[in-house]
Amino acid sequence: MNIPDFQSIMLPLLKSISDGSIHEVKSIKQKLASEFNLTENELKVMLPSGRARLFDNRLGWANTYLKKAGLVRSDERGKLQISDEGKKLLLKNPSKIKVSTLKQFKTFQDFHVYKKESGVAEAEQKTDEENKSPEEKMDEGYIMYSNEIKSEILKKIINCTPSFFENLVVDLLINMGYGGSRRDAGEAIGRSGDGGIDGLIKEDKLGLDTIYIQAKKYDGNNVPVSDVRDFAGSLLSKKAKKGIFITTSDFPSSAYEFVKSIEPKIVLINGDQLVSFMYQYNIGVNIKSVYEIKNIDHDYFEEITA
């Protein structure tokens, strides 16, 4: 991927408005995208959180850092103009503008809290981290933390009893909007030995359709494709249209190919997907902290004109 980090964008951004005129951010983006030879697909790449496009985010933070250093001014929304300080910096012909470059400006020092590097290894790590925008750091930190929690959840599921696993599946499906009442769902699930079907659950609260469930714990090995075929055969014998096969391990590619080729709709949920759903729908986890990420409400600050 050729998408530049936000530090690499700062100098080209400043140069793109070096004529002193007022430039629209939209035109600057187009110019820089062309300069960095970014493809349409690269321009569509999203942050891990999916909240914004990666290049837009990095361009936005490059703009923010330059403004905080007093090198760029923005008197109108969506428009930029180089400042006198920005022009002076370009006269020095820098090869690159980095966070360390901006630390010479008092206004940036007040904005950017930092610690002095001590040692080469720490300095290199600091440089690598500063290549990422603050939002990227938050996203990566969140993903690392959530993945660790999901890994711990899966370990606990593997060590639980089959009956606990069945109840876990019920709790998850109910939180996802299936099953009607907890009592109905609890009575439906856990029917072991019924031709490869462990239970059934309502698709919605009205019970307009029924989903058949197969919930199996497997220690390490993939679910044999024969088990998926048996489940499909059980659905056909009951003239069922929908089924969910949930496991703590994974399915071979042949299983995914098989369910695509048959009439009953079968959704395969492996261990990773299971714990991701549990994390999303708060099954076996509780909320430790909540951080709100806020943007400026520009409309609030718009003057009302007659």
C-alpha positions as CSV (number, residue, x, y, z in Angstrom):
1,M,0.0,0.0,0.0
2,N,1.4,3.4,-1.0
3,I,-0.7,5.6,1.3
4,P,1.8,8.0,3.0
5,D,1.8,8.5,6.8
6,F,0.6,11.9,8.0
7,Q,4.1,13.2,8.6
8,S,5.0,12.5,4.9
9,I,2.0,14.6,3.9
10,M,2.8,17.7,5.8
11,L,5.6,19.1,3.5
12,P,3.7,18.4,0.2
13,L,0.6,19.9,1.8
14,L,2.4,23.1,2.8
15,K,4.1,23.3,-0.6
16,S,0.7,22.9,-2.4
17,I,-0.5,26.2,-0.8
18,S,2.9,28.0,-1.0
19,D,1.6,30.7,-3.4
20,G,-0.2,32.4,-0.6
21,S,-3.7,32.0,-2.1
22,I,-6.7,30.5,-0.4
23,H,-7.1,26.9,-1.4
24,E,-10.0,24.5,-0.9
25,V,-9.1,21.3,1.0
26,K,-10.9,19.3,-1.7
27,S,-8.6,20.5,-4.5
28,I,-5.6,20.0,-2.2
29,K,-6.6,16.4,-1.6
30,Q,-6.9,15.8,-5.4
31,K,-3.5,17.3,-6.0
32,L,-1.7,15.4,-3.3
33,A,-3.4,12.1,-4.3
34,S,-2.0,12.6,-7.8
35,E,1.4,13.5,-6.4
36,F,1.5,10.3,-4.3
37,N,0.2,8.3,-7.2
38,L,-2.7,6.9,-5.2
39,T,-5.2,4.7,-6.9
40,E,-8.9,4.9,-6.5
41,N,-8.8,1.7,-4.4
42,E,-6.2,3.2,-2.1
43,L,-8.2,6.3,-1.7
44,K,-11.1,4.1,-0.5
45,V,-9.1,2.3,2.2
46,M,-10.7,2.8,5.6
47,L,-9.3,3.1,9.1
48,P,-9.6,-0.2,11.1
49,S,-12.6,1.3,12.9
50,G,-14.3,1.9,9.6
51,R,-15.2,5.5,10.7
52,A,-13.2,7.3,8.0
53,R,-11.0,6.8,4.9
54,L,-7.3,6.4,5.8
55,F,-5.9,9.0,3.4
56,D,-8.5,11.6,4.4
57,N,-7.8,10.9,8.0
58,R,-4.0,11.3,7.6
59,L,-4.5,14.4,5.4
60,G,-6.7,15.9,8.1
61,W,-4.2,15.3,10.9
62,A,-1.4,16.7,8.7
63,N,-3.5,19.8,8.3
64,T,-4.3,20.0,12.0
65,Y,-0.6,19.7,13.0
66,L,0.5,22.4,10.6
67,K,-2.3,24.7,11.9
68,K,-1.3,24.0,15.5
69,A,2.3,25.0,14.6
70,G,1.0,28.2,13.1
71,L,2.2,27.3,9.6
72,V,-1.3,27.2,8.1
73,R,-4.4,29.2,8.7
74,S,-8.0,28.4,8.0
75,D,-10.3,31.4,8.3
76,E,-13.0,29.6,6.4
77,R,-14.2,26.1,6.7
78,G,-12.7,23.8,4.2
79,K,-10.2,26.4,3.0
80,L,-6.5,26.7,3.8
81,Q,-3.8,29.4,3.4
82,I,-0.1,29.4,4.2
83,S,1.0,31.7,7.0
84,D,4.1,33.9,7.2
85,E,5.7,31.3,9.5
86,G,4.9,28.6,6.9
87,K,6.6,30.6,4.2
88,K,9.7,31.1,6.4
89,L,9.9,27.4,7.0
90,L,9.7,26.6,3.2
91,L,12.6,29.1,2.6
92,K,14.8,26.8,4.6
93,N,14.1,24.1,2.0
94,P,13.4,21.3,4.5
95,S,13.6,17.7,3.1
96,K,10.6,16.7,5.2
97,I,8.4,18.2,7.9
98,K,8.0,15.9,10.9
99,V,6.5,16.2,14.4
100,S,10.1,16.9,15.6
101,T,10.2,19.9,13.2
102,L,7.0,21.4,14.6
103,K,8.3,21.2,18.1
104,Q,10.3,24.4,17.6
105,F,7.0,26.3,17.5
106,K,5.6,27.4,20.9
107,T,2.0,27.0,19.8
108,F,2.7,23.4,18.8
109,Q,4.5,22.7,22.0
110,D,1.4,23.7,23.9
111,F,-0.8,21.4,21.8
112,H,1.5,18.4,21.6
113,V,2.5,16.9,24.9
114,Y,5.7,14.8,24.5
115,K,8.6,13.3,26.4
116,K,12.2,13.6,25.3
117,E,13.6,10.5,23.8
118,S,16.3,8.7,25.9
119,G,18.3,6.2,23.9
120,V,18.4,5.2,20.2
121,A,15.9,2.3,20.5
122,E,13.3,4.5,22.2
123,A,13.8,7.3,19.7
124,E,13.3,4.9,16.8
125,Q,10.1,3.6,18.4
126,K,8.9,7.1,19.0
127,T,9.5,8.0,15.4
128,D,7.6,5.0,14.2
129,E,4.7,5.9,16.5
130,E,4.6,9.5,15.3
131,N,4.1,8.3,11.8
132,K,0.6,7.3,12.9
133,S,-2.2,9.8,13.4
134,P,-3.8,10.0,16.9
135,E,-6.9,8.4,15.6
136,E,-4.9,5.5,14.1
137,K,-3.2,5.0,17.4
138,M,-6.5,4.8,19.2
139,D,-7.9,2.4,16.6
140,E,-4.9,0.1,16.9
141,G,-4.9,0.2,20.7
142,Y,-8.6,-0.6,20.7
143,I,-8.1,-3.5,18.3
144,M,-5.1,-5.0,20.2
145,Y,-7.1,-4.8,23.5
146,S,-10.3,-6.3,22.1
147,N,-8.4,-9.1,20.4
148,E,-6.7,-10.0,23.6
149,I,-10.1,-10.1,25.4
150,K,-11.6,-12.2,22.6
151,S,-8.7,-14.7,22.9
152,E,-9.4,-15.1,26.6
153,I,-13.1,-15.6,26.0
154,L,-12.4,-18.4,23.5
155,K,-10.2,-20.2,26.1
156,K,-12.9,-20.0,28.7
157,I,-15.5,-21.3,26.2
158,I,-13.3,-24.3,25.3
159,N,-13.0,-25.2,29.0
160,C,-16.8,-24.9,29.8
161,T,-19.3,-27.7,29.8
162,P,-21.5,-28.6,26.8
163,S,-24.6,-27.4,28.6
164,F,-23.0,-24.1,29.4
165,F,-22.0,-23.7,25.8
166,E,-25.6,-24.4,24.7
167,N,-26.9,-21.7,27.1
168,L,-24.2,-19.3,25.8
169,V,-25.4,-19.8,22.3
170,V,-29.0,-19.1,23.4
171,D,-27.9,-15.9,25.2
172,L,-26.0,-14.7,22.1
173,L,-28.8,-15.4,19.7
174,I,-31.3,-13.6,21.9
175,N,-29.1,-10.5,22.2
176,M,-28.7,-10.6,18.4
177,G,-32.5,-10.3,18.1
178,Y,-33.5,-14.0,17.6
179,G,-35.4,-16.4,19.7
180,G,-38.4,-14.5,21.0
181,S,-38.4,-14.8,24.8
182,R,-35.6,-16.3,26.9
183,R,-37.9,-19.0,28.1
184,D,-38.9,-20.0,24.5
185,A,-35.4,-20.1,23.4
186,G,-34.2,-22.1,26.4
187,E,-36.9,-24.8,25.8
188,A,-36.0,-25.0,22.2
189,I,-32.2,-25.5,22.4
190,G,-30.4,-28.5,23.8
191,R,-32.3,-31.2,22.0
192,S,-29.3,-33.5,21.5
193,G,-29.5,-36.6,19.3
194,D,-32.2,-35.2,17.1
195,G,-30.7,-36.2,13.7
196,G,-27.7,-33.8,14.0
197,I,-29.8,-30.9,15.3
198,D,-29.1,-29.6,18.8
199,G,-32.0,-27.2,18.9
200,L,-34.1,-24.7,17.2
201,I,-34.9,-21.0,17.8
202,K,-37.4,-18.5,16.4
203,E,-36.0,-16.2,13.7
204,D,-37.9,-13.3,15.2
205,K,-40.2,-12.5,18.2
206,L,-43.3,-13.4,16.1
207,G,-41.9,-16.8,15.3
208,L,-42.5,-16.3,11.5
209,D,-39.7,-18.8,10.8
210,T,-37.5,-21.2,12.6
211,I,-33.8,-21.5,12.6
212,Y,-32.2,-24.9,13.4
213,I,-29.0,-24.9,15.5
214,Q,-25.9,-27.1,15.7
215,A,-23.6,-26.0,18.5
216,K,-20.4,-28.1,18.9
217,K,-17.2,-27.7,20.8
218,Y,-14.1,-29.0,19.0
219,D,-10.7,-28.9,20.7
220,G,-8.3,-27.5,18.1
221,N,-9.3,-29.5,15.0
222,N,-11.5,-28.2,12.2
223,V,-15.1,-29.4,12.1
224,P,-15.2,-32.4,9.6
225,V,-17.1,-31.5,6.5
226,S,-19.1,-34.7,7.0
227,D,-20.7,-33.1,10.2
228,V,-21.8,-30.1,8.1
229,R,-23.3,-32.5,5.5
230,D,-25.1,-34.4,8.3
231,F,-26.6,-31.1,9.6
232,A,-27.7,-30.2,6.1
233,G,-29.3,-33.6,5.6
234,S,-31.2,-33.1,8.9
235,L,-32.5,-29.8,7.7
236,L,-33.7,-31.3,4.4
237,S,-35.5,-34.1,6.3
238,K,-37.4,-31.5,8.3
239,K,-38.0,-29.3,5.2
240,A,-36.2,-26.5,7.1
241,K,-34.9,-23.5,5.2
242,K,-32.3,-22.0,7.6
243,G,-29.6,-23.3,10.0
244,I,-26.7,-22.1,12.0
245,F,-23.7,-24.3,12.8
246,I,-21.6,-22.8,15.6
247,T,-18.3,-24.1,16.8
248,T,-15.3,-23.1,18.9
249,S,-12.8,-24.2,16.3
250,D,-13.1,-23.6,12.5
251,F,-14.4,-25.1,9.3
252,P,-12.4,-26.3,6.3
253,S,-12.8,-24.5,3.0
254,S,-14.7,-27.5,1.7
255,A,-17.4,-26.8,4.3
256,Y,-17.9,-23.2,3.1
257,E,-18.0,-24.4,-0.5
258,F,-20.6,-27.0,0.4
259,V,-23.0,-24.7,2.2
260,K,-22.9,-22.4,-0.9
261,S,-24.1,-25.2,-3.1
262,I,-27.2,-26.4,-1.2
263,E,-30.7,-25.0,-0.9
264,P,-31.1,-24.7,2.9
265,K,-29.3,-21.6,4.0
266,I,-26.6,-22.6,6.5
267,V,-24.5,-20.0,8.3
268,L,-21.2,-21.3,9.6
269,I,-19.8,-19.5,12.7
270,N,-16.3,-20.4,13.8
271,G,-14.6,-19.7,17.1
272,D,-13.2,-16.3,16.0
273,Q,-16.6,-15.1,14.7
274,L,-18.3,-16.5,17.8
275,V,-16.2,-14.5,20.3
276,S,-16.5,-11.4,18.0
277,F,-20.3,-11.6,18.2
278,M,-20.0,-12.1,22.0
279,Y,-17.8,-9.1,22.3
280,Q,-20.2,-7.0,20.1
281,Y,-23.4,-8.1,21.9
282,N,-21.9,-8.1,25.4
283,I,-22.1,-11.8,26.2
284,G,-19.6,-12.8,28.8
285,V,-18.1,-9.3,28.9
286,N,-19.0,-6.0,30.6
287,I,-18.2,-2.4,29.7
288,K,-15.1,-1.2,31.6
289,S,-14.8,2.3,30.2
290,V,-16.5,4.4,27.5
291,Y,-14.6,7.1,25.5
292,E,-16.5,9.4,23.3
293,I,-14.7,10.6,20.1
294,K,-16.2,14.0,19.2
295,N,-15.9,16.3,16.2
296,I,-16.5,20.0,16.0
297,D,-20.2,20.8,15.1
298,H,-19.4,23.4,12.5
299,D,-23.1,24.2,11.9
300,Y,-23.3,25.4,15.5
301,F,-20.8,28.1,14.9
302,E,-22.2,29.3,11.6
303,E,-23.6,32.8,11.9
304,I,-27.3,33.2,11.1
305,T,-27.7,35.6,8.3
306,A,-30.9,37.3,7.2
